[in-house]
Amino acid sequence: VYQLSNNTKIEIKDGKVTGTATVTYTNSLGMSITITVTIDTTTKQDDAVRNLCRSWRMDSSENWLLAGDVKIGYGKQWLEKGRVMQQTTLTTEGKGLGFDKDDLIDDKDDYCYRTIFSPCGTFVCFYMDGDVEIGRWEWKDTNYGILRCWEPFEIGDYDDDDDDYADVTVRFDGKKMRIYQDYMDDEDDFQFRVLNVSEFSARY
């Protein structure tokens, strides 16, 4: 039985690993729902799954925007004592192309401060504004650290697009993880390239 800090309770009944279990969720008002789940007893976790599947704190995220060989700007967000800090640099060329500093980084409220990867191929993002989103992941190439992530969708949003995914490169160093991403984006029909590096610390 797991009693959570928001006065909800999760009870798992499983006398022994038989392939199924019942899970009862009780909310803070005392209303309960019970479901039966299937337990996968055959899956063996390899090193790549064990390294990834844990709770991570996003320590920082950096963006470089380019248009061909022209640098548009640089933006960085990081956590400092629980607060999101920001730094942006917009080049003269970027200004001339119509970009502003808001194009370099997301709003502070949109900062994903915590991500949890589970062995069953899902991940959860927790944002500063209180939003929670769920996505899916799978290893495409563990030798090169290529991870495919489907874009998180909001709970209750059933219009998820299975084609909306990104391949990223993951590197582990002790309790640190870095995710590298290289993709194309557009602003007012102007296409540009984004290079992103996000650094995480294993927290739990």
Buried (B, 14 or more C-beta within 10 A) or exposed (E): EEEEEEEEBEBEEEEEEEEEBEBBBBEEEEEEEEEEEEEEEEEEEEEBBEBBBBBBBBBBBBBBBBBEEEBBBBBBBBBEEEEBEBEBBBBEEBEEBEBEBEBBBBEEEEBBBBBBBBEEBBBBBBBBEEBEBBBBBEBEEBEEBEBBBBEBBEEEEEEBEEEEBBEBBBEBEEEEBBBEBEEEEEBEEEEBBBBBBBBBBBEE
